[in-house]
Amino acid sequence: MGRDKSGKKHYKRWKCRVCGYIHEGPEPPDICPVCGVPKDMFDPVE
């Protein structure tokens, strides 16, 4: 987690390769809440 120019905290975004769910946090979730795949099926999003 870092801070943007305004000083607000921001998190990395992660996208599920299967269903496209976007998660915001320092790490991907352990299991996708939409389709149930494990966290290794998430890719970081810019």
JOVEN-V747511 format. One record per residue. RES is the residue in one letter. SS is DSSP state (H for helix, E for strand, C for the rest). PHI is phi in whole degrees, -180 to 180 (none if undefined). OMEGA is omega as a letter, one per 30 degrees, with the letter a starting at -180 (none if undefined). Layout:
BEGIN
<<RES/SS/PHI/OMEGA> <RES/SS/PHI/OMEGA>>
END
This chain:
BEGIN
<<M/C/none/l> <G/E/-130/l> <R/E/-130/l> <D/C/-85/a> <K/C/-62/l> <S/C/-83/l> <G/C/92/l> <K/C/-76/l> <K/E/-71/l> <H/E/-136/a> <Y/C/-117/l> <K/C/-72/l> <R/E/-109/a> <W/E/-126/a> <K/E/-116/l> <C/E/-71/l> <R/C/-69/a> <V/C/-87/a> <C/C/-111/l> <G/C/88/l> <Y/C/-57/l> <I/E/-106/l> <H/E/-115/l> <E/E/-111/l> <G/C/170/a> <P/C/-67/l> <E/C/-140/l> <P/C/-68/l> <P/C/-68/l> <D/C/-62/l> <I/E/-139/l> <C/C/-64/a> <P/C/-71/a> <V/C/-93/a> <C/C/-115/l> <G/C/85/l> <V/C/-77/a> <P/E/-73/a> <K/H/-65/l> <D/H/-73/l> <M/H/-97/l> <F/E/-107/l> <D/E/-118/l> <P/E/-67/l> <V/E/-118/l> <E/C/-76/none>>
END
